[in-house]
Amino acid sequence: MPGQDDAEREFDLRWADDAEHKEPSARARMLAARWKENPPRPQPFRADPEFVGPRRSSWVSTVIVLGCVAAVILLLGYANFRPY
């Protein structure tokens, strides 16, 4: 509101924040409507993660990363030393 000073604007914000009834967000309304027809299944507090396969050791991951870095360094060095 362009004609309001800071004190009036602060009053309006406090008045809006202190409202008794606050409208839920669009997502909350959508989920409430969806769950009314088809409620979600109960989940344990910490659900078991799905099996994603065996994990690699941290050394294998480190070797892969360092190998990629070395390959990039060699490729850039080759590009700089190549005669044109």
All heavy atoms as an XYZ file, in Angstrom:
677
protein
N       0.839     -1.169      0.000
C       0.000      0.000      0.000
C       0.880      1.225      0.000
O       1.559      1.490      0.980
C      -0.919     -0.043      1.210
C      -1.895     -1.210      1.165
S      -2.921     -1.217      2.623
C      -3.379     -2.920      2.619
N       0.874      1.967     -1.077
C       1.836      3.054     -1.233
C       1.661      4.202     -0.255
O       2.616      4.866      0.084
C       1.617      3.525     -2.658
C       0.336      2.954     -3.108
C       0.019      1.798     -2.225
N       0.466      4.448      0.272
C       0.251      5.603      1.126
C       0.546      5.348      2.592
O       0.446      6.254      3.401
N       0.931      4.140      2.979
C       1.140      3.827      4.384
C       2.572      4.126      4.817
O       3.504      3.975      4.052
C       0.871      2.347      4.645
C      -0.575      1.957      4.560
C      -0.745      0.486      4.917
O       0.178     -0.281      4.754
N      -1.913      0.142      5.397
N       2.694      4.551      6.070
C       4.033      4.700      6.612
C       4.435      3.397      7.318
O       3.679      2.435      7.361
C       4.118      5.898      7.560
C       3.219      5.753      8.778
O       2.413      4.804      8.806
O       3.334      6.576      9.696
N       5.643      3.346      7.854
C       6.158      2.107      8.437
C       5.341      1.628      9.634
O       5.151      0.427      9.820
C       7.620      2.294      8.851
C       8.533      2.369      7.637
O       8.126      1.862      6.573
O       9.647      2.922      7.766
N       4.862      2.545     10.466
C       4.102      2.150     11.651
C       2.794      1.472     11.259
O       2.406      0.453     11.838
C       3.827      3.359     12.530
N       2.100      2.006     10.272
C       0.844      1.400      9.820
C       1.104      0.049      9.164
O       0.345     -0.900      9.349
C       0.128      2.333      8.846
C      -0.448      3.569      9.493
C      -1.099      4.482      8.473
O      -1.386      4.016      7.360
O      -1.322      5.651      8.796
N       2.167     -0.060      8.404
C       2.493     -1.320      7.747
C       2.828     -2.381      8.797
O       2.417     -3.527      8.686
C       3.664     -1.132      6.800
C       3.918     -2.349      5.942
C       4.958     -2.121      4.878
N       4.748     -0.883      4.159
C       5.710     -0.014      3.878
N       6.949     -0.265      4.249
N       5.458      1.091      3.238
N       3.561     -2.009      9.856
C       3.884     -2.945     10.934
C       2.615     -3.413     11.625
O       2.469     -4.580     11.946
C       4.843     -2.287     11.935
C       5.200     -3.151     13.113
C       6.022     -4.372     12.721
O       6.724     -4.309     11.691
O       5.965     -5.380     13.433
N       1.680     -2.503     11.823
C       0.410     -2.870     12.444
C      -0.333     -3.873     11.562
O      -0.890     -4.847     12.059
C      -0.448     -1.625     12.683
C      -1.826     -1.955     13.176
C      -2.009     -2.359     14.483
C      -2.915     -1.886     12.332
C      -3.278     -2.680     14.943
C      -4.180     -2.206     12.788
C      -4.361     -2.601     14.095
N      -0.356     -3.646     10.273
C      -1.039     -4.560      9.357
C      -0.405     -5.945      9.394
O      -1.104     -6.961      9.364
C      -1.024     -4.019      7.939
C      -1.974     -2.847      7.761
O      -2.852     -2.644      8.614
O      -1.835     -2.151      6.743
N       0.924     -6.035      9.447
C       1.601     -7.328      9.498
C       1.295     -8.055     10.805
O       1.033     -9.252     10.809
C       3.108     -7.152      9.327
C       3.569     -6.715      7.943
C       5.068     -6.462      7.937
C       3.209     -7.758      6.908
N       1.312     -7.321     11.919
C       0.977     -7.949     13.204
C      -0.462     -8.427     13.194
O      -0.771     -9.511     13.672
C       1.182     -6.956     14.343
C       2.465     -7.201     15.093
C       2.596     -6.329     16.305
N       3.023     -5.008     15.856
C       2.481     -3.860     16.245
N       1.510     -3.847     17.110
N       2.918     -2.724     15.773
N      -1.347     -7.641     12.635
C      -2.761     -8.009     12.581
C      -2.941     -9.275     11.745
O      -3.660    -10.194     12.131
C      -3.567     -6.853     11.968
C      -5.005     -7.178     11.781
C      -5.983     -7.154     12.734
C      -5.627     -7.585     10.568
N      -7.175     -7.528     12.182
C      -6.992     -7.793     10.851
C      -5.179     -7.780      9.274
C      -7.903     -8.198      9.882
C      -6.081     -8.187      8.322
C      -7.425     -8.393      8.615
N      -2.223     -9.379     10.633
C      -2.340    -10.558      9.782
C      -1.733    -11.783     10.464
O      -2.279    -12.884     10.374
C      -1.658    -10.307      8.447
N      -0.620    -11.607     11.160
C       0.025    -12.742     11.832
C      -0.805    -13.251     13.010
O      -0.736    -14.428     13.355
C       1.418    -12.361     12.323
C       2.401    -12.217     11.174
O       2.132    -12.776     10.086
O       3.431    -11.549     11.367
N      -1.565    -12.367     13.645
C      -2.357    -12.754     14.812
C      -3.747    -13.258     14.448
O      -4.566    -13.512     15.323
C      -2.494    -11.577     15.778
C      -1.159    -11.194     16.403
O      -0.255    -12.062     16.418
O      -1.025    -10.046     16.863
N      -4.037    -13.444     13.185
C      -5.360    -13.893     12.764
C      -5.657    -15.270     13.365
O      -4.775    -16.130     13.466
C      -5.433    -13.952     11.244
N      -6.920    -15.475     13.774
C      -7.296    -16.757     14.371
C      -7.292    -17.875     13.343
O      -6.869    -18.979     13.625
C      -8.678    -16.636     15.002
C      -8.702    -15.813     16.270
C     -10.086    -15.783     16.873
O     -10.843    -16.744     16.666
O     -10.396    -14.795     17.534
N      -7.813    -17.592     12.184
C      -7.921    -18.630     11.150
C      -6.915    -18.327     10.048
O      -6.932    -17.261      9.455
C      -9.333    -18.666     10.557
C      -9.469    -19.659      9.461
N      -9.489    -21.008      9.697
C      -9.573    -19.511      8.126
C      -9.603    -21.647      8.546
N      -9.662    -20.760      7.579
N      -6.039    -19.299      9.789
C      -5.076    -19.138      8.702
C      -5.378    -20.208      7.660
O      -5.557    -21.369      7.988
C      -3.655    -19.281      9.214
C      -3.279    -18.170     10.168
C      -1.844    -18.236     10.556
C      -1.563    -17.079     11.513
N      -0.183    -16.973     11.840
N      -5.440    -19.794      6.421
C      -5.765    -20.716      5.337
C      -4.560    -21.612      5.057
O      -3.436    -21.133      4.963
C      -6.124    -19.917      4.091
C      -6.554    -20.782      2.948
C      -7.009    -19.962      1.766
O      -7.404    -18.807      1.961
O      -6.961    -20.489      0.656
N      -4.777    -22.923      4.922
C      -3.657    -23.816      4.614
C      -3.137    -23.567      3.200
O      -3.840    -23.034      2.345
C      -4.244    -25.212      4.756
C      -5.710    -25.042      4.654
C      -6.023    -23.649      5.091
N      -1.905    -23.973      2.984
C      -1.295    -23.785      1.671
C      -1.982    -24.681      0.644
O      -2.717    -25.614      0.983
C       0.197    -24.120      1.734
O       0.360    -25.507      1.981
N      -1.717    -24.419     -0.616
C      -2.311    -25.221     -1.687
C      -1.858    -26.667     -1.590
O      -2.643    -27.596     -1.804
C      -1.942    -24.626     -3.044
N      -0.603    -26.883     -1.242
C      -0.108    -28.259     -1.110
C      -0.800    -28.978      0.038
O      -1.164    -30.146     -0.084
C       1.402    -28.261     -0.897
C       1.963    -29.655     -0.700
C       3.460    -29.699     -0.877
N       4.027    -30.981     -0.566
C       3.962    -32.052     -1.343
N       3.339    -31.966     -2.496
N       4.507    -33.188     -0.983
N      -1.006    -28.290      1.162
C      -1.688    -28.910      2.292
C      -3.127    -29.261      1.926
O      -3.625    -30.332      2.288
C      -1.656    -27.979      3.498
N      -3.804    -28.389      1.196
C      -5.173    -28.683      0.762
C      -5.202    -29.867     -0.202
O      -6.071    -30.731     -0.115
C      -5.793    -27.451      0.109
C      -6.081    -26.325      1.075
C      -6.933    -25.243      0.447
N      -6.418    -24.759     -0.816
C      -5.669    -23.675     -0.979
N      -5.354    -22.952      0.074
N      -5.258    -23.308     -2.157
N      -4.220    -29.927     -1.126
C      -4.165    -31.020     -2.087
C      -3.932    -32.352     -1.370
O      -4.606    -33.343     -1.653
C      -3.051    -30.778     -3.103
C      -2.880    -31.911     -4.096
S      -1.284    -31.938     -4.916
C      -0.176    -32.239     -3.572
N      -2.986    -32.378     -0.418
C      -2.710    -33.619      0.296
C      -3.888    -34.041      1.161
O      -4.196    -35.232      1.252
C      -1.449    -33.467      1.142
C      -0.143    -33.399      0.353
C       1.017    -33.124      1.296
C       0.090    -34.674     -0.423
N      -4.564    -33.096      1.788
C      -5.726    -33.436      2.615
C      -6.823    -34.059      1.753
O      -7.438    -35.052      2.144
C      -6.245    -32.185      3.329
N      -7.050    -33.507      0.560
C      -8.070    -34.068     -0.326
C      -7.658    -35.451     -0.814
O      -8.480    -36.372     -0.878
C      -8.301    -33.131     -1.514
N      -6.392    -35.638     -1.145
C      -5.914    -36.930     -1.625
C      -5.981    -37.977     -0.516
O      -6.380    -39.115     -0.731
C      -4.486    -36.808     -2.133
C      -3.927    -38.118     -2.677
C      -2.494    -38.007     -3.072
N      -2.272    -37.003     -4.092
C      -1.075    -36.556     -4.455
N       0.003    -37.031     -3.862
N      -0.950    -35.640     -5.383
N      -5.592    -37.595      0.701
C      -5.558    -38.548      1.801
C      -6.953    -38.886      2.314
O      -7.149    -39.906      2.968
C      -4.698    -38.018      2.926
C      -3.241    -38.002      2.581
C      -2.639    -38.642      1.536
C      -2.208    -37.316      3.262
N      -1.300    -38.390      1.519
C      -0.993    -37.577      2.573
C      -2.175    -36.505      4.381
C       0.217    -37.064      2.980
C      -0.959    -35.990      4.783
C       0.216    -36.269      4.098
N      -7.928    -38.010      2.052
C      -9.286    -38.309      2.474
C      -9.794    -39.536      1.714
O     -10.462    -40.395      2.274
C     -10.196    -37.111      2.211
C     -11.568    -37.241      2.856
C     -12.416    -36.038      2.563
C     -11.876    -34.836      3.329
N     -12.701    -33.647      3.185
N      -9.481    -39.621      0.426
C      -9.923    -40.746     -0.400
C      -8.986    -41.950     -0.265
O      -9.430    -43.087     -0.275
C      -9.986    -40.322     -1.866
C     -10.989    -39.234     -2.144
C     -10.872    -38.716     -3.551
O     -10.081    -39.276     -4.333
O     -11.579    -37.747     -3.868
N      -7.699    -41.711     -0.174
C      -6.718    -42.789     -0.171
C      -5.648    -42.472      0.877
O      -4.606    -41.917      0.542
C      -6.100    -42.908     -1.574
C      -5.195    -44.097     -1.691
O      -5.202    -44.965     -0.831
N      -4.399    -44.126     -2.738
N      -5.873    -42.833      2.143
C      -4.898    -42.469      3.188
C      -3.564    -43.182      2.978
O      -3.519    -44.294      2.466
C      -5.565    -42.916      4.483
C      -6.643    -43.842      4.096
C      -7.007    -43.561      2.673
N      -2.466    -42.534      3.357
C      -1.150    -43.150      3.177
C      -0.962    -44.310      4.153
O      -1.558    -44.338      5.230
C      -0.175    -42.023      3.465
C      -0.924    -41.109      4.367
C      -2.360    -41.206      3.947
N      -0.130    -45.265      3.753
C       0.187    -46.387      4.634
C       1.060    -45.892      5.775
O       1.892    -44.992      5.586
C       0.936    -47.466      3.859
C       0.103    -48.107      2.787
C       0.802    -49.300      2.175
N       2.250    -49.276      2.329
C       3.116    -49.452      1.352
N       2.694    -49.663      0.131
N       4.416    -49.426      1.578
N       0.908    -46.469      6.967
C       1.781    -46.057      8.078
C       3.224    -46.449      7.801
O       3.494    -47.493      7.223
C       1.225    -46.809      9.283
C       0.299    -47.831      8.749
C      -0.063    -47.465      7.354
N       4.133    -45.588      8.187
C       5.561    -45.826      7.998
C       6.229    -45.853      9.367
O       5.881    -45.075     10.246
C       6.196    -44.693      7.173
C       5.673    -44.579      5.776
C       6.198    -45.696      4.903
O       7.309    -46.161      5.077
N       5.380    -46.144      3.967
N       7.209    -46.741      9.554
C       7.955    -46.690     10.812
C       8.766    -45.401     10.892
O       8.991    -44.735      9.881
C       8.865    -47.919     10.745
C       8.924    -48.289      9.314
C       7.662    -47.798      8.674
N       9.192    -45.062     12.104
C       9.918    -43.803     12.278
C      11.140    -43.745     11.371
O      11.371    -42.754     10.699
C      10.330    -43.635     13.745
C      11.146    -42.413     13.984
C      10.590    -41.162     13.874
C      12.488    -42.505     14.296
C      11.341    -40.028     14.084
C      13.238    -41.374     14.515
C      12.675    -40.138     14.408
N      11.911    -44.802     11.338
C      13.071    -44.865     10.448
C      12.891    -46.075      9.561
O      13.247    -47.186      9.926
C      14.365    -44.969     11.235
C      14.647    -43.720     12.020
C      16.105    -43.681     12.381
N      16.340    -42.481     13.132
C      17.196    -41.562     12.752
N      17.887    -41.713     11.663
N      17.382    -40.498     13.479
N      12.303    -45.847      8.422
C      12.041    -46.946      7.499
C      13.357    -47.507      6.971
O      14.345    -46.782      6.805
C      11.179    -46.459      6.351
N      13.380    -48.799      6.729
C      14.572    -49.421      6.161
C      14.763    -48.932      4.737
O      13.833    -48.967      3.934
C      14.422    -50.947      6.150
C      14.420    -51.520      7.546
O      15.025    -50.887      8.427
O      13.830    -52.597      7.739
N      15.962    -48.473      4.412
C      16.184    -48.039      3.029
C      16.154    -49.246      2.105
O      16.476    -50.368      2.504
C      17.580    -47.417      3.066
C      18.238    -48.044      4.249
C      17.148    -48.349      5.235
N      15.725    -49.011      0.879
C      15.706    -50.093     -0.091
C      17.127    -50.538     -0.371
O      18.067    -49.754     -0.315
C      15.034    -49.627     -1.376
C      13.567    -49.301     -1.185
C      12.935    -48.859     -2.489
O      13.523    -49.123     -3.559
O      11.866    -48.260     -2.415
N      17.277    -51.811     -0.701
C      18.606    -52.341     -0.969
C      19.146    -51.713     -2.245
O      18.503    -51.759     -3.291
C      18.532    -53.860     -1.108
C      19.868    -54.483     -1.342
C      20.804    -54.547     -0.327
C      20.210    -54.977     -2.586
C      22.043    -55.108     -0.547
C      21.439    -55.542     -2.810
C      22.365    -55.617     -1.784
N      20.297    -51.113     -2.165
C      20.882    -50.434     -3.316
C      22.085    -51.178     -3.875
O      22.689    -50.729     -4.841
C      21.296    -48.985     -2.960
C      20.065    -48.146     -2.698
C      22.230    -48.957     -1.779
N      22.446    -52.289     -3.284
C      23.576    -53.058     -3.782
C      24.767    -52.911     -2.862
O      24.768    -52.113     -1.921
N      25.788    -53.696     -3.127
C      26.968    -53.623     -2.260
C      27.690    -52.290     -2.438
O      27.769    -51.740     -3.531
C      27.833    -54.787     -2.739
C      27.394    -55.045     -4.131
C      25.941    -54.673     -4.187
N      28.228    -51.795     -1.357
C      28.963    -50.529     -1.406
C      30.423    -50.804     -1.705
O      30.991    -51.797     -1.276
C      28.840    -49.804     -0.072
C      27.407    -49.490      0.284
C      27.354    -48.611      1.471
N      26.991    -47.304      0.956
C      27.259    -46.170      1.543
N      27.895    -46.151      2.663
N      26.889    -45.030      1.018
N      31.021    -49.900     -2.439
C      32.454    -49.992     -2.704
C      33.208    -49.464     -1.494
O      32.709    -48.647     -0.741
C      32.831    -49.143     -3.905
C      32.269    -49.627     -5.193
C      32.787    -48.752     -6.293
N      32.136    -49.106     -7.539
C      31.827    -48.246     -8.466
N      32.099    -46.986     -8.303
N      31.239    -48.647     -9.564
N      34.428    -49.906     -1.355
C      35.225    -49.381     -0.255
C      35.611    -47.940     -0.574
O      35.596    -47.502     -1.726
C      36.478    -50.227     -0.041
O      37.415    -49.977     -1.058
N      35.976    -47.211      0.445
C      36.341    -45.812      0.233
C      37.627    -45.703     -0.597
O      37.828    -44.712     -1.296
C      36.506    -45.101      1.564
O      37.543    -45.692      2.309
N      38.506    -46.727     -0.539
C      39.738    -46.684     -1.320
C      39.457    -46.788     -2.808
O      40.105    -46.121     -3.619
C      40.686    -47.799     -0.883
C      41.288    -47.510      0.448
C      41.004    -48.115      1.619
C      42.255    -46.501      0.739
N      41.731    -47.546      2.626
C      42.520    -46.558      2.112
C      42.924    -45.556     -0.037
C      43.424    -45.706      2.730
C      43.824    -44.715      0.590
C      44.065    -44.788      1.948
N      38.487    -47.593     -3.180
C      38.153    -47.734     -4.599
C      37.627    -46.405     -5.132
O      38.029    -45.945     -6.204
C      37.123    -48.867     -4.803
C      36.643    -48.896     -6.236
C      37.708    -50.201     -4.400
N      36.763    -45.765     -4.375
C      36.226    -44.470     -4.797
C      37.339    -43.428     -4.890
O      37.370    -42.615     -5.830
C      35.160    -43.982     -3.811
O      34.104    -44.897     -3.757
N      38.262    -43.448     -3.940
C      39.372    -42.495     -3.959
C      40.255    -42.709     -5.179
O      40.657    -41.744     -5.847
C      40.211    -42.636     -2.674
O      39.350    -42.456     -1.548
C      41.331    -41.631     -2.627
N      40.540    -43.955     -5.501
C      41.375    -44.264     -6.669
C      40.678    -43.828     -7.958
O      41.316    -43.265     -8.858
C      41.718    -45.770     -6.695
C      42.333    -46.175     -8.020
C      42.646    -46.117     -5.547
N      39.377    -44.031     -8.048
C      38.634    -43.616     -9.241
C      38.692    -42.102     -9.407
O      38.952    -41.589    -10.506
C      37.177    -44.119     -9.165
C      37.142    -45.636     -9.314
C      36.313    -43.452    -10.229
C      35.778    -46.251     -9.084
N      38.469    -41.363     -8.326
C      38.488    -39.891     -8.399
C      39.878    -39.390     -8.768
O      40.038    -38.533     -9.655
C      38.009    -39.280     -7.060
C      38.276    -37.784     -7.018
C      36.541    -39.559     -6.856
N      40.904    -39.921     -8.118
C      42.265    -39.467     -8.416
C      42.675    -39.856     -9.843
O      43.386    -39.098    -10.509
C      43.250    -40.041     -7.403
C      43.119    -39.486     -5.981
C      44.096    -40.178     -5.052
C      43.317    -37.987     -5.970
N      42.227    -41.005    -10.314
C      42.502    -41.397    -11.693
C      41.865    -40.443    -12.691
O      42.483    -40.075    -13.700
N      40.641    -40.035    -12.426
C      39.968    -39.074    -13.316
C      40.683    -37.728    -13.310
O      40.843    -37.091    -14.359
C      38.511    -38.905    -12.900
S      37.497    -40.357    -13.230
N      41.108    -37.275    -12.135
C      41.835    -36.005    -12.044
C      43.146    -36.099    -12.819
O      43.507    -35.177    -13.569
C      42.077    -35.623    -10.559
C      43.047    -34.469    -10.441
C      40.762    -35.292     -9.886
N      43.869    -37.210    -12.668
C      45.126    -37.380    -13.398
C      44.882    -37.409    -14.906
O      45.648    -36.819    -15.681
C      45.819    -38.672    -12.948
N      43.805    -38.057    -15.342
C      43.493    -38.105    -16.770
C      43.198    -36.713    -17.311
O      43.641    -36.350    -18.410
C      42.310    -39.042    -17.010
N      42.474    -35.909    -16.567
C      42.169    -34.538    -17.010
C      43.441    -33.712    -17.080
O      43.657    -32.947    -18.028
C      41.125    -33.894    -16.069
C      41.014    -32.396    -16.307
C      39.776    -34.562    -16.238
N      44.325    -33.860    -16.086
C      45.588    -33.109    -16.094
C      46.427    -33.499    -17.310
O      46.991    -32.642    -17.999
C      46.358    -33.336    -14.776
C      45.629    -32.638    -13.632
C      47.791    -32.839    -14.881
C      46.179    -32.954    -12.261
N      46.523    -34.799    -17.581
C      47.291    -35.252    -18.746
C      46.673    -34.761    -20.049
O      47.392    -34.350    -20.968
C      47.394    -36.776    -18.745
C      48.281    -37.374    -17.649
C      48.172    -38.891    -17.670
C      49.714    -36.922    -17.835
N      45.340    -34.787    -20.145
C      44.668    -34.321    -21.357
C      44.910    -32.833    -21.577
O      45.198    -32.397    -22.699
C      43.170    -34.611    -21.267
C      42.337    -34.235    -22.477
C      42.744    -35.094    -23.672
C      40.864    -34.402    -22.177
N      44.844    -32.044    -20.512
C      45.091    -30.606    -20.647
C      46.554    -30.337    -20.987
O      46.865    -29.438    -21.775
C      44.705    -29.882    -19.358
C      43.202    -29.815    -19.067
C      42.961    -29.200    -17.699
C      42.478    -29.051    -20.144
N      47.448    -31.102    -20.383
C      48.874    -30.936    -20.706
C      49.146    -31.295    -22.154
O      49.914    -30.615    -22.836
N      48.529    -32.330    -22.660
C      48.707    -32.732    -24.054
C      48.169    -31.652    -25.001
O      48.776    -31.328    -26.014
C      47.993    -34.062    -24.314
C      47.979    -34.448    -25.766
C      49.133    -34.906    -26.394
C      46.822    -34.339    -26.528
C      49.133    -35.246    -27.734
C      46.791    -34.673    -27.845
C      47.953    -35.146    -28.454
O      47.945    -35.480    -29.781
N      47.026    -31.038    -24.626
C      46.429    -30.002    -25.459
C      47.319    -28.761    -25.509
O      47.395    -28.090    -26.536
C      45.053    -29.639    -24.947
N      48.046    -28.442    -24.434
C      48.898    -27.257    -24.399
C      50.218    -27.469    -25.113
O      50.811    -26.522    -25.632
C      49.167    -26.832    -22.951
C      47.955    -26.178    -22.339
O      47.095    -25.649    -23.039
N      47.863    -26.220    -21.018
N      50.754    -28.689    -25.160
C      52.041    -28.960    -25.776
C      51.944    -29.376    -27.241
O      52.947    -29.530    -27.910
C      52.803    -30.047    -25.011
C      53.311    -29.556    -23.697
C      52.956    -30.207    -22.521
C      54.126    -28.441    -23.601
C      53.413    -29.762    -21.297
C      54.589    -27.997    -22.385
C      54.239    -28.650    -21.231
N      50.768    -29.531    -27.747
C      50.571    -29.945    -29.125
C      50.901    -28.785    -30.055
O      50.409    -27.679    -29.887
C      49.107    -30.349    -29.311
C      48.928    -31.479    -30.262
C      47.501    -31.891    -30.331
N      46.737    -30.779    -30.911
C      45.441    -30.642    -30.810
N      44.745    -31.499    -30.134
N      44.819    -29.634    -31.364
N      51.750    -29.009    -31.062
C      52.055    -27.902    -31.997
C      50.873    -27.651    -32.931
O      50.198    -28.570    -33.361
C      53.254    -28.416    -32.766
C      53.203    -29.895    -32.649
C      52.507    -30.191    -31.347
N      50.683    -26.403    -33.269
C      49.562    -26.040    -34.134
C      50.008    -25.905    -35.551
O      50.736    -25.304    -36.083
C      48.917    -24.731    -33.661
C      48.240    -24.907    -32.326
C      48.776    -24.379    -31.171
C      47.052    -25.623    -32.214
C      48.178    -24.536    -29.960
C      46.440    -25.773    -30.997
C      46.989    -25.242    -29.879
O      46.372    -25.383    -28.674
